[in-house]
Amino acid sequence: MRFPSTRQEAEAWFRRYGWSPERDIGAEADVLVQKAREQAAEYGVSYVVSEFARDFIRSFGGLRILFDDSPENHFVAKPGFAYKGGAEGIEEFSGELGESLFPLGFDTYDGAVMLVDGRGRFFLMHHTGNYYLGDDALQAVTNFMTADMQDAEDFYV
């Protein structure tokens, strides 16, 4: 399987899974945001929802995008986290960046969580560390899929 290497190829790839530049799930995005906030509250954590988080969820929310050759490895664009301890990890990562992060979704292989801050920077929280994915939503999802990322420590305060 060959992964997208250009923006056009990435757009074509994601369209196969229901995404388009015009996609807007409307009020359903608010429901997804609320569920993520409730999930975090169970662990005593709260999230700030930026315009970047809302825009991403309106565009990608609810999608399940194949990430590699393994049919079990998808990015699930469902705000929240896959594993216990995710809320605390996001809170700690937010502190390291000096910016609130909001979880946008996770991969089904190892539960890595894609996040965005209030400045529109996309990050990944993975068991191997924290990573920067980019400042553009489509590019960030592509970078997550292709593991093209840089260490987030470069962005710590």
C-alpha atoms as an extended CHARMM CRD file, in Angstrom:
* protein
*
       157  EXT
         1         1  MET       CA              0.0000000000        0.0000000000        0.0000000000  PROA      1               0.0000000000
         2         2  ARG       CA              1.3580000000        3.4150000000       -0.9660000000  PROA      2               0.0000000000
         3         3  PHE       CA              0.5100000000        6.3190000000        1.3060000000  PROA      3               0.0000000000
         4         4  PRO       CA             -0.2250000000        9.8200000000        0.0440000000  PROA      4               0.0000000000
         5         5  SER       CA              2.8210000000       11.9740000000       -0.5830000000  PROA      5               0.0000000000
         6         6  THR       CA              1.1020000000       15.1180000000       -1.8800000000  PROA      6               0.0000000000
         7         7  ARG       CA             -1.8140000000       17.1580000000       -0.6190000000  PROA      7               0.0000000000
         8         8  GLN       CA             -3.9030000000       16.0290000000       -3.6090000000  PROA      8               0.0000000000
         9         9  GLU       CA             -3.1790000000       12.3780000000       -2.8480000000  PROA      9               0.0000000000
        10        10  ALA       CA             -4.0370000000       12.9510000000        0.8260000000  PROA      10              0.0000000000
        11        11  GLU       CA             -7.3500000000       14.5800000000       -0.0850000000  PROA      11              0.0000000000
        12        12  ALA       CA             -8.1790000000       11.6470000000       -2.3850000000  PROA      12              0.0000000000
        13        13  TRP       CA             -7.2030000000        9.1520000000        0.3580000000  PROA      13              0.0000000000
        14        14  PHE       CA             -9.4010000000       10.8010000000        2.9990000000  PROA      14              0.0000000000
        15        15  ARG       CA            -12.3360000000       11.2160000000        0.5820000000  PROA      15              0.0000000000
        16        16  ARG       CA            -12.4910000000        7.4070000000        0.3920000000  PROA      16              0.0000000000
        17        17  TYR       CA            -13.3730000000        7.4620000000        4.0970000000  PROA      17              0.0000000000
        18        18  GLY       CA            -16.0100000000       10.1990000000        3.9010000000  PROA      18              0.0000000000
        19        19  TRP       CA            -13.9920000000       13.3920000000        4.3360000000  PROA      19              0.0000000000
        20        20  SER       CA            -14.1800000000       16.3720000000        2.0060000000  PROA      20              0.0000000000
        21        21  PRO       CA            -13.1720000000       20.0290000000        2.3460000000  PROA      21              0.0000000000
        22        22  GLU       CA            -16.8880000000       20.8670000000        2.5170000000  PROA      22              0.0000000000
        23        23  ARG       CA            -17.7280000000       18.2630000000        5.1770000000  PROA      23              0.0000000000
        24        24  ASP       CA            -19.4890000000       19.7170000000        8.2130000000  PROA      24              0.0000000000
        25        25  ILE       CA            -21.2370000000       17.4910000000       10.7420000000  PROA      25              0.0000000000
        26        26  GLY       CA            -22.8550000000       20.5360000000       12.3710000000  PROA      26              0.0000000000
        27        27  ALA       CA            -24.4940000000       20.0080000000       15.7470000000  PROA      27              0.0000000000
        28        28  GLU       CA            -23.1320000000       16.4500000000       15.9310000000  PROA      28              0.0000000000
        29        29  ALA       CA            -19.7150000000       18.0540000000       16.5720000000  PROA      29              0.0000000000
        30        30  ASP       CA            -21.0700000000       19.6490000000       19.7520000000  PROA      30              0.0000000000
        31        31  VAL       CA            -22.2690000000       16.2380000000       20.9510000000  PROA      31              0.0000000000
        32        32  LEU       CA            -18.8110000000       14.7400000000       20.3250000000  PROA      32              0.0000000000
        33        33  VAL       CA            -17.1440000000       17.6260000000       22.1830000000  PROA      33              0.0000000000
        34        34  GLN       CA            -19.4760000000       17.1840000000       25.1430000000  PROA      34              0.0000000000
        35        35  LYS       CA            -18.8050000000       13.4370000000       25.3140000000  PROA      35              0.0000000000
        36        36  ALA       CA            -15.0370000000       14.0840000000       25.3380000000  PROA      36              0.0000000000
        37        37  ARG       CA            -15.4410000000       16.6180000000       28.1270000000  PROA      37              0.0000000000
        38        38  GLU       CA            -17.5440000000       14.1490000000       30.1250000000  PROA      38              0.0000000000
        39        39  GLN       CA            -14.9530000000       11.4080000000       29.6100000000  PROA      39              0.0000000000
        40        40  ALA       CA            -12.2170000000       13.7300000000       30.9180000000  PROA      40              0.0000000000
        41        41  ALA       CA            -14.3440000000       14.8370000000       33.8720000000  PROA      41              0.0000000000
        42        42  GLU       CA            -14.5210000000       11.2090000000       35.0210000000  PROA      42              0.0000000000
        43        43  TYR       CA            -10.7810000000       11.5490000000       35.6620000000  PROA      43              0.0000000000
        44        44  GLY       CA            -10.9840000000       15.0180000000       37.2060000000  PROA      44              0.0000000000
        45        45  VAL       CA             -9.6620000000       16.7450000000       34.0710000000  PROA      45              0.0000000000
        46        46  SER       CA            -11.2780000000       19.4890000000       32.0050000000  PROA      46              0.0000000000
        47        47  TYR       CA            -10.5800000000       20.5530000000       28.4320000000  PROA      47              0.0000000000
        48        48  VAL       CA            -10.6830000000       23.9390000000       26.7530000000  PROA      48              0.0000000000
        49        49  VAL       CA            -12.2570000000       23.5990000000       23.3170000000  PROA      49              0.0000000000
        50        50  SER       CA            -10.5710000000       25.9230000000       20.8250000000  PROA      50              0.0000000000
        51        51  GLU       CA            -11.9360000000       27.0570000000       17.4730000000  PROA      51              0.0000000000
        52        52  PHE       CA             -9.3080000000       24.7690000000       15.9030000000  PROA      52              0.0000000000
        53        53  ALA       CA            -10.6920000000       21.7670000000       17.7800000000  PROA      53              0.0000000000
        54        54  ARG       CA            -14.2700000000       22.5980000000       16.7570000000  PROA      54              0.0000000000
        55        55  ASP       CA            -13.2640000000       23.1190000000       13.1130000000  PROA      55              0.0000000000
        56        56  PHE       CA            -11.4150000000       19.7910000000       13.0140000000  PROA      56              0.0000000000
        57        57  ILE       CA            -14.3130000000       17.9110000000       14.5940000000  PROA      57              0.0000000000
        58        58  ARG       CA            -16.8350000000       19.4910000000       12.2370000000  PROA      58              0.0000000000
        59        59  SER       CA            -14.6980000000       18.3600000000        9.2890000000  PROA      59              0.0000000000
        60        60  PHE       CA            -13.3510000000       14.9650000000       10.4320000000  PROA      60              0.0000000000
        61        61  GLY       CA            -15.6040000000       13.9920000000       13.3580000000  PROA      61              0.0000000000
        62        62  GLY       CA            -16.9460000000       10.4560000000       13.2860000000  PROA      62              0.0000000000
        63        63  LEU       CA            -14.6610000000        9.2490000000       10.4890000000  PROA      63              0.0000000000
        64        64  ARG       CA            -12.6190000000        6.0790000000       10.6410000000  PROA      64              0.0000000000
        65        65  ILE       CA             -9.5910000000        6.3210000000        8.3370000000  PROA      65              0.0000000000
        66        66  LEU       CA             -7.3570000000        3.3650000000        7.4950000000  PROA      66              0.0000000000
        67        67  PHE       CA             -3.7750000000        4.1570000000        8.5420000000  PROA      67              0.0000000000
        68        68  ASP       CA             -1.7150000000        1.2800000000        7.2010000000  PROA      68              0.0000000000
        69        69  ASP       CA             -1.8010000000       -2.1780000000        5.6760000000  PROA      69              0.0000000000
        70        70  SER       CA             -3.3410000000       -3.6770000000        8.8090000000  PROA      70              0.0000000000
        71        71  PRO       CA             -7.1280000000       -3.5620000000        8.6160000000  PROA      71              0.0000000000
        72        72  GLU       CA             -7.2490000000       -3.1370000000       12.3990000000  PROA      72              0.0000000000
        73        73  ASN       CA             -5.2470000000        0.1270000000       12.3620000000  PROA      73              0.0000000000
        74        74  HSD       CA             -7.4680000000        3.1620000000       11.8610000000  PROA      74              0.0000000000
        75        75  PHE       CA             -7.5630000000        6.7410000000       13.0100000000  PROA      75              0.0000000000
        76        76  VAL       CA            -10.8960000000        7.2100000000       14.7410000000  PROA      76              0.0000000000
        77        77  ALA       CA            -11.8510000000       10.8890000000       14.6400000000  PROA      77              0.0000000000
        78        78  LYS       CA            -13.7530000000       10.7290000000       17.8950000000  PROA      78              0.0000000000
        79        79  PRO       CA            -12.6630000000       13.2950000000       20.4760000000  PROA      79              0.0000000000
        80        80  GLY       CA            -11.3460000000       11.5960000000       23.5590000000  PROA      80              0.0000000000
        81        81  PHE       CA             -8.8120000000        8.9270000000       24.3190000000  PROA      81              0.0000000000
        82        82  ALA       CA             -8.7360000000        5.1650000000       24.0550000000  PROA      82              0.0000000000
        83        83  TYR       CA             -7.0760000000        4.1150000000       27.3070000000  PROA      83              0.0000000000
        84        84  LYS       CA             -7.3110000000        4.8120000000       31.0070000000  PROA      84              0.0000000000
        85        85  GLY       CA             -4.7750000000        7.4540000000       31.9330000000  PROA      85              0.0000000000
        86        86  GLY       CA             -5.2770000000        9.3710000000       28.7090000000  PROA      86              0.0000000000
        87        87  ALA       CA             -6.8670000000       12.3880000000       30.3990000000  PROA      87              0.0000000000
        88        88  GLU       CA             -4.0070000000       12.7580000000       32.8470000000  PROA      88              0.0000000000
        89        89  GLY       CA             -1.4690000000       12.3470000000       30.0420000000  PROA      89              0.0000000000
        90        90  ILE       CA             -3.1610000000       15.0780000000       28.0180000000  PROA      90              0.0000000000
        91        91  GLU       CA             -3.2180000000       17.3630000000       31.0540000000  PROA      91              0.0000000000
        92        92  GLU       CA              0.5090000000       16.7690000000       31.6390000000  PROA      92              0.0000000000
        93        93  PHE       CA              1.3380000000       17.3380000000       27.9580000000  PROA      93              0.0000000000
        94        94  SER       CA             -0.6940000000       20.5830000000       28.0450000000  PROA      94              0.0000000000
        95        95  GLY       CA              1.4050000000       21.7500000000       31.0000000000  PROA      95              0.0000000000
        96        96  GLU       CA              4.6310000000       20.9940000000       29.1400000000  PROA      96              0.0000000000
        97        97  LEU       CA              3.4590000000       23.0770000000       26.1700000000  PROA      97              0.0000000000
        98        98  GLY       CA              1.9300000000       25.8340000000       28.2660000000  PROA      98              0.0000000000
        99        99  GLU       CA             -1.1970000000       25.4780000000       26.0990000000  PROA      99              0.0000000000
       100       100  SER       CA             -4.4870000000       23.6550000000       26.5670000000  PROA      100             0.0000000000
       101       101  LEU       CA             -4.8260000000       20.6140000000       24.3350000000  PROA      101             0.0000000000
       102       102  PHE       CA             -8.0140000000       18.9980000000       23.0980000000  PROA      102             0.0000000000
       103       103  PRO       CA             -8.1010000000       15.3320000000       21.9740000000  PROA      103             0.0000000000
       104       104  LEU       CA             -9.3800000000       14.8950000000       18.4110000000  PROA      104             0.0000000000
       105       105  GLY       CA             -9.1820000000       11.1430000000       18.0580000000  PROA      105             0.0000000000
       106       106  PHE       CA             -6.9000000000        8.1400000000       18.3700000000  PROA      106             0.0000000000
       107       107  ASP       CA             -5.4970000000        5.2310000000       16.4430000000  PROA      107             0.0000000000
       108       108  THR       CA             -6.8580000000        1.7720000000       17.0740000000  PROA      108             0.0000000000
       109       109  TYR       CA             -3.4730000000        0.0670000000       17.0060000000  PROA      109             0.0000000000
       110       110  ASP       CA             -1.8890000000        1.5150000000       20.1370000000  PROA      110             0.0000000000
       111       111  GLY       CA             -4.2040000000        4.3020000000       21.2400000000  PROA      111             0.0000000000
       112       112  ALA       CA             -2.0010000000        7.2400000000       20.1960000000  PROA      112             0.0000000000
       113       113  VAL       CA             -4.0500000000       10.4240000000       20.6290000000  PROA      113             0.0000000000
       114       114  MET       CA             -4.0950000000       13.3120000000       18.1540000000  PROA      114             0.0000000000
       115       115  LEU       CA             -4.4940000000       16.7020000000       19.8290000000  PROA      115             0.0000000000
       116       116  VAL       CA             -4.7380000000       20.3770000000       18.9040000000  PROA      116             0.0000000000
       117       117  ASP       CA             -3.9010000000       23.4200000000       20.9860000000  PROA      117             0.0000000000
       118       118  GLY       CA             -5.4570000000       26.8870000000       21.0240000000  PROA      118             0.0000000000
       119       119  ARG       CA             -2.9030000000       28.1230000000       18.5000000000  PROA      119             0.0000000000
       120       120  GLY       CA             -3.8380000000       25.5390000000       15.8780000000  PROA      120             0.0000000000
       121       121  ARG       CA             -0.8170000000       23.3060000000       16.3640000000  PROA      121             0.0000000000
       122       122  PHE       CA             -1.4710000000       19.5780000000       16.0620000000  PROA      122             0.0000000000
       123       123  PHE       CA              0.3110000000       17.0670000000       18.2810000000  PROA      123             0.0000000000
       124       124  LEU       CA              0.4030000000       13.3590000000       18.9760000000  PROA      124             0.0000000000
       125       125  MET       CA              0.5760000000       11.7350000000       22.4030000000  PROA      125             0.0000000000
       126       126  HSD       CA              2.0670000000        8.2700000000       21.9920000000  PROA      126             0.0000000000
       127       127  HSD       CA              3.4870000000        5.7690000000       24.4730000000  PROA      127             0.0000000000
       128       128  THR       CA              6.9400000000        6.4800000000       22.9770000000  PROA      128             0.0000000000
       129       129  GLY       CA              6.6500000000       10.2420000000       23.5550000000  PROA      129             0.0000000000
       130       130  ASN       CA              4.9190000000       13.3910000000       22.3990000000  PROA      130             0.0000000000
       131       131  TYR       CA              5.2000000000       14.6580000000       18.8440000000  PROA      131             0.0000000000
       132       132  TYR       CA              4.3510000000       17.6850000000       16.7060000000  PROA      132             0.0000000000
       133       133  LEU       CA              2.3160000000       16.9480000000       13.5610000000  PROA      133             0.0000000000
       134       134  GLY       CA              1.9150000000       20.3860000000       11.9650000000  PROA      134             0.0000000000
       135       135  ASP       CA             -0.2860000000       23.4770000000       11.8070000000  PROA      135             0.0000000000
       136       136  ASP       CA             -2.7230000000       22.2970000000        9.1420000000  PROA      136             0.0000000000
       137       137  ALA       CA             -5.4280000000       19.7270000000        9.9000000000  PROA      137             0.0000000000
       138       138  LEU       CA             -5.1510000000       17.7370000000        6.6770000000  PROA      138             0.0000000000
       139       139  GLN       CA             -1.3600000000       17.7300000000        6.8300000000  PROA      139             0.0000000000
       140       140  ALA       CA             -1.4510000000       16.7350000000       10.5110000000  PROA      140             0.0000000000
       141       141  VAL       CA             -3.6560000000       13.6990000000        9.8280000000  PROA      141             0.0000000000
       142       142  THR       CA             -1.3910000000       12.7550000000        6.9250000000  PROA      142             0.0000000000
       143       143  ASN       CA              1.7010000000       13.1300000000        9.1170000000  PROA      143             0.0000000000
       144       144  PHE       CA              0.0630000000       11.0000000000       11.8110000000  PROA      144             0.0000000000
       145       145  MET       CA             -0.6570000000        8.3080000000        9.2200000000  PROA      145             0.0000000000
       146       146  THR       CA              2.8560000000        8.3500000000        7.7400000000  PROA      146             0.0000000000
       147       147  ALA       CA              4.6530000000        8.9170000000       11.0890000000  PROA      147             0.0000000000
       148       148  ASP       CA              6.2230000000       12.1060000000        9.7100000000  PROA      148             0.0000000000
       149       149  MET       CA              6.5350000000       14.1080000000       12.9200000000  PROA      149             0.0000000000
       150       150  GLN       CA              9.0130000000       15.8900000000       15.1310000000  PROA      150             0.0000000000
       151       151  ASP       CA              9.6330000000       15.6870000000       18.8490000000  PROA      151             0.0000000000
       152       152  ALA       CA              7.2190000000       17.9340000000       20.7390000000  PROA      152             0.0000000000
       153       153  GLU       CA              9.9170000000       18.8200000000       23.2810000000  PROA      153             0.0000000000
       154       154  ASP       CA             10.9880000000       21.5130000000       20.8080000000  PROA      154             0.0000000000
       155       155  PHE       CA              7.7020000000       23.2700000000       21.6850000000  PROA      155             0.0000000000
       156       156  TYR       CA              7.8120000000       22.9180000000       25.4880000000  PROA      156             0.0000000000
       157       157  VAL       CA              7.8890000000       26.0910000000       27.5690000000  PROA      157             0.0000000000
